[in-house]
C-alpha cells in the first residue's frame, strides 16, 4: 500500500436547487503529496465536505480538474469511477454506524469490505494486521452494539482501509466522540499514515482536531483561504493573484478598503490602507 497524491486546478462545484445555482467551490487549487496527512478546516458551508466528496469520486466537478494518483477523475466514466472508489480510496463517513453492517462484527465487516478487491485479484491488507494497527484485537469478534463510540470509529477506519486504498478520506470522523476517544482515533489516523504510508485528508471544523495534523488547509467561501504548517499560519495566493486575508487583517481592512501594496525591502511587502473621503 502506498499513498496517492491529490492535485486540483481551478476546481468548481455548483449545486443546482429550486431554480438557482449555489457555488460550493469557486476555483480550488490544491496539492496534497503522497503520504501526507492534511486537515481541511473551516466553518459549516465553506465547501470542505464538497471538496472531500470530489476527492473520493462521490461528486463530479462542474469545472476544473482533479487528479488522484494517475487518475483524472473529471474525465473518467461511471464504471471507472466505481472501480476507483472500490479499490483506491477509503471513506469514513461522519456517523460511525453508516460505515458498518450492524449484524457483522468488526472482523466480519473488514472481511466483507475486502470481497470485491479479493475477487478482482488485488492484494489487500491482512485482517489481523488492521485489527492490530487499530487496537481492535480484543473486540474483533464482539457484537458491534457492545463497542464504545471510539471503538466503533476505529472499526470504521478499519473498514475504510480494508481494500488497501492509497487515499483515506474522513468527514468529521471525531465529531461525536468525547476527548479521550477523539485522541485515540486521531492517534490511530496518524499511525495509519506512518505505518501504511496512506495519504490522509480529513474534514473538521474543530481547530483542536486540525492541530493533530502536520498540515491544515482552511477553506473559506469555496476557496483555499489559508494554510497551517508546523504551527505557522499562512495565507495562500490564488491562481488569479488574489490573497485571502486572515481574520484579524480583515478587521483592519474591511471590504471596500483601498489598500496600497508597498515594497519595503528584499522579500518584504507592506499593506497600507488609504484614507478616503467619507
N, C-alpha and C positions, 0 to 999 in steps of 0.2 A: 504494500500500500504506500503510495506517495501522494503528496499534496498537489492540488491543481491550482494554477494561478487564475485569477479573475481580472478581466480588463473591460471597462466600459468606455465608450466615447459618444458624447452627445446624447446620452440616454434620456428618452422622453416617454412618459406613460400618461395617457389621458383616459379617465373614466367618463363614460357617457351615460347619463341618467336623467330622466324626466326632461328631455329636450335641451339640456345644456351640458357643456363639457367642463370637467374639472381636471386640471393638470396636477397629478400627484408628483410627478418628477419633471423637471424642466431643464434638462441638459446636464446630466451627471457624468463627469469624467473621473474615473476612479481605477486604481490598480491595486490589487492585493496579490502579494507574492506567494508562490507555492510554499506551503507550510506555515504561513503567517497566521497569527491569531488577532482578529480585529473585532471591536465592538462598534456597532452603529448606534450612535447616541442621538437623542433628540426628543422633542415633545410629541404627543399624540397628533397625528395628522401631518407630520413633517414629510412623510414619504418613505421612511426607513423600512417598514414592513413590505411595502410595494417593491422596493429595491431588492429585498431578500427574496421575494417571490419570483422576481425576474431572474435572479441568480440561479434559482432552482428549477427554472423552466416551467413554473406554475402559471406564469403570465407571459404574454408576448409584448415586447415594447411597441409603442406607437411610432417611434422613430429612434434612430441611433443604432449603435452596435454593441453587442455584449459577447465576449469570448470567455469560455471556461475551459482551461486547458487548450486543446486543439479545436474545440467545437465553437463555431459561431452560432449561438442559439437563435439569433434573429432570422436566420435563413434556413433553419432545419425544418424538416417535415414533422407532422404529428407523431409518426412512428419513430422517427429518430429521437424526438424529444422524450417519448415514453421510454425508449431504451436508455437514454442518458439518465433519466430520473431513477430508473431501476438499478443501475449499476454504478454510477459515478458521483451521485450526490445523496447525502443523507439529511433528512429534515426532522427536526424536533419541534413539534407544534406546541403552542402556548400552554394548553391544558394536558397534563401528563396522560390522562385516560384516553385522549384522542390518538395516542401513539401505540396503544395496546389492543390486542384481542382479550377481553376480560376473562374468558374461560380458559386461557392458557397461562402457564407460569412464565416467569421471566425467561427461563431456558427455552420453553416452548415458543415464546414469541420470537426470540432470536432465530431459532431453527426455522420457524415459518417464514420469517423475513428473508432467509437465505435461499429459499427454494428456487425462485426464478434464476438467481445467479448460478446456483449449482446445476440447474437444467441446461443452462447455456454454456457450461464448462468453465465458468470463471472461478478463479481461486478466491476463496473467502476466508476471513479470519476464523480460527478455531473458537468454538463457543466457549470452551473453558478459558481461553485467553481473554475474551471480552469480559466474562464474568469476574475474572481475577483483576483485570485492569480497572473495572468499575466497582470493585468491592461488593460484589453481589453473590459470592460463593455461598454464603450461609443461608441466603434466602432464594437461591436459584430455582428451587422446586416447591416453594411455598405458594399458596394462593395469592393472587395479586391483592386481594382485599385485606390481607394481613400485613402488607408492606406499608412503611411510613411514606408520607409525601416525598421526602427526599429520596428514598429508595425507588419509588415509582419513577421519579425523574431520571435517576441513574439507569433504570431499566429502559426508559425511553431513549436515552443516549445509546445504550447497547443495541437496541433495535435499529436506530439510525445508522449505526456503524456495521451492521450485520453483513452487508454485501461488500464491505471493504471500499467505501467511497473515498475519493480524493478530496471531496469538499463536504464539510459538515456545516449545516445552517441551523441556527436556533432562534426561534421567535419568542422572546421574553421567557427563556427557559427557567428562570428563578423567580418569576413574579408572584407565585403563590406559595413560596416557601418561607419558613422562619429563617433567621440569620444563620443559625448553625447548619441547617440543611442547605441553605444557599451557598455557604462557604464550601461544603463538601462537594456540591455539584460543580462549582467553579474550579476547584482543585482537580476534579476529575476531567473537566474540559481541558485544563492546562496539561494534564498528564497524557490525554489523547494526542495533543499537539506534539509533546516531547517524545512520546514513545512511538507513535504511528506515523508522525510527520504529516498528519492530515491538516489541510487548510481549514480554519475555523472562522466563520463570520456569525456573530450573534447580535440580535437587536435587543436594545434595552432602553428604558427611559431613566434608569437608576444610575446616577454618577458613581455610587459605591461599587456597583457591578462592573461598570465600564473601567474603573481603575484597576481591576484584576487582569486587564488585557494590556499587552505591550503597546498596542496602538488603538486609538479611538478615532472615529470619523463622525463628526457632528453633521447631521442633515437638518437644514433649515429651509423651509418653504420649497422643498423639492430639489434642492441643490446641496452640494458639499459646502458647508459653511465654515468648517474648521477641522483641525486635526490635533490630537494629543499624542506625543511620543516621549516616553521616559519622563513623564511628569511635566513636560513643557507643552504649552498650548500655542498653536499656530493658526493663522488664517491661511486660506488657500486661494491663490489666484486662479480664476476660471479661464477656460479657453478663450472667452471673449474679452479678457482683460479685467473683468470686474473682480472686486475684492470684498467679500463679506466682512463686516467689522464685528469684533466680539461685543458682547452686551454692554460693558462699561463704555466702550467707544461710541456705541450707538446713542447712549445717553448724552455724550458730549457733542456728537454730530447728528442731531435728529434729521429725519427725512426732509429734503429740500435745502439743507445747508450747502453753501458753496465752499468747497474745500480746495485750497491750493496745495499741490504736491511739490515740495521743495527739496532739492538735493543738498544736504549739508556737508557731505564728505564722502569718501570712497565707501560704497556699500551702505550708506546711511541716508534715509529719506525722512522727511518731516511732513506731517499733515497740519495745515494751518487753516482754521475756519475764517472765512472772510466776513467782515461785518457789512451788512447791507441795511439800507434804509427800510424802516418798517412800512 
